[in-house]
Amino acid sequence: MGMTITEKILAAHCGKARVVPGEMITAKIDAVLCHDVTTPAAITMLKEKGMDRVFDPDKIVVTPDHFVPNKDIKSAELAKRLRDWVHQHHIEHYYEIGRHGVCHALFPEEGYVRPGTVIVCADSHTCTHGALGAFSTGIGSTDLAAVIYSGELWFKVPESMKFVLNGKLPEGVYSKDIILEIIRRTGVDGALYRAMEFVGPVIGELSVEARMTICNMAIEAGGKSGVIAADDTTISYVQARTNKPFEAVASDPDAIYVDTMVVDVSELEPMVAFPHLPSHGKRVSQIEKIPVDQAYIGSCTNGRIESARARTDASRTCGSRRRFSRAGRSLRKRAA
């Protein structure tokens, strides 16, 4: 019986030949991402317990990204505690204001994500980095403190779900629309504590950035992680950013999945997630005119330059062909 990519990575990091879903393991961590909201709490815990140390400064990456610029005294104090801690423990991978960015965009762009590795961050959207063939998941501040101190963390090996993406993306439809359609079908708890593995011919046509968008939202379906096996596109992306070694792994043909969903992307339209859940997805053609007062662009789901360019191109296409209503275009910008 074979193993999935998730099971293979976790087995390698706990020193076993194989693991099975539901098994409790302790895995070594390759990279830890820290930001200004959840890390100060972990720092406080370690200091209060007399455990104020860092297992390996080279494996920790730190950036303020939630309260930038600081909106008040409390957020400024969080940033200062983070900065002081970085200097105390000689953490070199520190991205202060001016060099910083959305943490889940900065982390892979700076070469810290490699296929076959285990990555954690005290942030739910850490599943983003599974797009490069890693096991990457969000944790809480308490678990973050444990990782900072020991370099290890316990996991229950998740069951895996397979999502097969077939067809060809219509013009104006992107990876965000794919994942919103998947979440619409699964609901916000349909992948609860499961590894969501995305495969199929469509994946090979997507950029690494587009794959990040899909894996980023695995948590919105309740997933423990999202993952896409590394291919030539992934390897080229990683090798352009780091010279550290890595070993890409893939699921075995006879690996067991708890469920499989097939999505024909050729049938998709641009999707909009309506309040108050990501699973409330609607196609643009189903939407009536709705006034939009505020829009936010630059989230960790679509905060990369490729996404900004796609939004610009989509707006031009929609305007020239009158394919979507003005309200639909406005809502699409809001959803992105």
N, C-alpha and C positions, 0 to 999 in steps of 0.2 A: 504494500500500500504506500502510495507516494505522499508527499507533503506539499502544502501550499508555500508560496514565497514567504508569507508571514511566519509560518511554522519553521521553515528552514532558517530564517534569520534569528528567531528567538532560540532555536536549538543551538545554533552556533555560539550564541552569546551566554548560554548557561552551561556550556560544556557537555551537552548531550548529543547523541547521534540522532535522536528524533524526539519530538514532543507531540502531544495530542491536545485538541481543544478541551478546556476545563482544567488542565494540569496547572498547578501552581509552581512557578519557577522564580529564581533570582537571576537577573540578567545584568551583564556589564553594559555600561552606557558609554557610547562613543562621543557624543556631543550634547552639551546642555545649553539651551538658549534662555537667557534671563532678561526680563524687562522691568520697568519701573513700578508696575502695579503689584505684582505678586512676589517679586524677589525680596523686597525689604522685610516682609513678614517672615520669610524663610531665614533671613539673616538674623532677625531678632530671636527666633527660636534657637538657632545654633549658639548664639551668645549667651542666652539664658541658661542653656544646658551645659555650658563650658565646653562646647564642641566647635568653636569658631576656627574652622580650617577649611581648605579647599583641596579635594582629592587630587586634582590635576589642573592647574591654571590654564594649560594649553587647550583643554577640552571644554572650556567655558567661554561663551560669547555673550556679551552684555551690551544692551542699547536701551536708552529711554525712548519710548515710542508712543505711549498712550497720552501722557500729559506734556505735550510739546507744542508750543512753549508752555511752561507751567502756568496754570490758570489761577492759582492762589498759593498761600503760604504752605498749606499742607502738601500740595503736589510738589512744590519746590523742595520741601524737606525730604520727600521720598526720593527725589532725584539726587539730593546731596548724600543721603545715606547710601544709595547705590554707588555713587562716585567714590565716596570714602572707602567703601568696602573693596571696590576694584583696586584702588591704590594700595590698600593694606595688604592685599594678597597678590599683588603684582600680576594682575590679569591683563594681558596685553591686548586681547581681542575685545576692545571697548570702543564703541562707536557713539561718541558724544555728539551733541547738537552741532550741525555743520557737516558731519560725516554719517549721521544716523539715517534711519528710514523706518518704514513699517517693518517690524522684525521678521515677518514671514516672507517678505520680499528680499530683505537684506541678507538673511541667513544663507539661502542658496546662491544668490548673486556673488557673494564674497567667498564662495567655495567651501563652505562648512558642511554641505550635504553630499554624502557619497552613497552609492548603491550598496546594499548589504549591511548598513549600519543601523544602530539603535539610537534614536534621538528623542529627547524629552524637553518640555518647556511647560511652565505653569500657565498655560494658555490653551483654551479649547481648540483653537484652529491650528495647532501644531501638526495635525494630520496632513497639512499642506505638503510637507516634505516627503511623504510617501510617493509623490509623483516622480521622484528620482530613484525609485526602487529601494527605499529604506523603510524600516518600521519606525514610525514617528507618531507620537501621541501626546496629548495634553495630560497634565497631572495637577495636583493641588500644591499649595505652598508647603505643606508638611512633607509631602513626598519629595518636593524640590530640595528641602533642607537635607533630607536623607541622601539624596543623590550628590549634592554638593559635598557632603561630608565623606561619603563612602565610594561614590562612583558606581553604585549598584542600586537596583530597585526590583521589587517583586512585581510579577504580573500573573494574571490568569490568562493562559493561552486562549485567544479568542477563536470562535468559529469563524469561518470565512464564507462570504457571499461573493458570487461572481456576477459581474455586469458586462454583458457582451454588447459592444457597440458596433452595429452594422450600418451600411448605407453611406450616403454622401451628404454632408452638411449643406442645406440650401443657403443661398446668399442671404446675409444678414442674420444667420443663426450661428451661435458660438458655443464654446464649452460651458459657459454659465447656463445657457438654455438646456444643455444636456443634463447637468446635475439638478437643475430645478425640476425637470421632468421626472427624473429618477426619484427625487424626494417627494414629488406629488404622488407617485405610485406607491412608494414604501410607507409614507407617513413619517412623522418625526421620531418614531421609535421602532421602525421596521427593521433597523440594523443594530439594535441595542447591543452594545459590547461585542460587535462583530467587526472583522476586518473586511472592508469593502474593496474588492479587487476588480479593477477595470481593465478589460481586454477587448480585442476585436480590431478589425482593419481600420476603424476610425482613429484609434489611438495613434497609429503610425503616421497619420496625417497631421497630428496636432503638435504644436511647439511644446517645449518644456513648460513655458509659462501658462499655456492653455491647460495643460495637464495639472498644473498646480491649482488652478481654479476648481477643477473637478474634485481633487482630493481635499482641498480646503474645506469643502462643505460636507464631507462625510459625517462630521459631528452633528450636522443638522438633521441627519437621519438616525441619530443615536449611535453612530459607529464608533468603535474604539480607534480605528485608523482607516485611512484610505491608502491604496497602494497601486502602483503601475510598474510592471517589470521594466527594468532598464533595457533600452535598445541602443542602436547606433546614435540616435539623436541625443539620448540621455548621456551617453558616454562622451560624446563630443562636447556637450555643455559642461560636464564635470571636469574633463581634462583641460579645458580652457581656463579653469578657475583654480585648480589645485593640482599639485604633483604628488599628493599623498596617495598611497595605494588603496585599492578597494577591490572587492570581488562581487560582481553582479550575479544574482541568483534569480531563478524563475520557478514557477510552480511545475510540479510533475504532471504528466498527462493523466495519471490516475489519482491525482489529489482529490480529496473529498470536500465538497461544498455543501453547506446546509441549505442553500437556495441559489437559483440562477435566474437572472432576469435578462431578456434580450430586448434591446431597444433599437428600432430602425430610425436613425436620426434623419433620414430623408423625409420623414413625415412631420418633423418638428417645425414650429414657428418660434419667433422670439417669445420668451416667457417672462411673466411678471409675477413675483410672489406678493400676494395681497396680505394685509394684516389678518391675523396676528401671528401666523406661523409660516415658516419657509415652505411647508407642504401645501399652502394655499396658492398654488401656481395656476395661472391662467394664460392662455394664448392671447397675443395682442389682438387678434381678430375677434375675441370674445369681450373686449373691454370697451365700455362706453367712455365718452368724454369725462375726464375727471381733472379738475384744476390742481396743479402742483405748485405749492408755495415754497417748498425747500427741497433741495437735492444735495446728496453727498456723494462725491466722487473721490476715490482713493483708498478704499478699504483694503484689508489684507486678502480679500478674495480677488479683487480686480484692481489692485493698486500699482500695476506695472505699466510701463510706457506702451507696451503692445496693446493693452486694454484701452488706453486712452486713444490710441490711433484707430483702433477698431470702432470705438464709439463715434469718432469723427467720420470715418468712412461710411458707417451704417446710416448716420444722419443724412449724409449727402445722397446715398442710394435711395433712402426712403423718400426724400424730398423730390428727387427727379422722377421717380416712378409712381409716386402717390400710393405706394403699397400699404403704408400704415398711416393712421390718422395722426394729427398733431398731438393729440392726447397720448396716443400710443408711444410716439417718440419721446415725449417728455417722461412718461412712466418708465420707458426702457432706461433712460439716463439715470432716473432715480434708483431703479433696481440694481443697475451696475455699480 
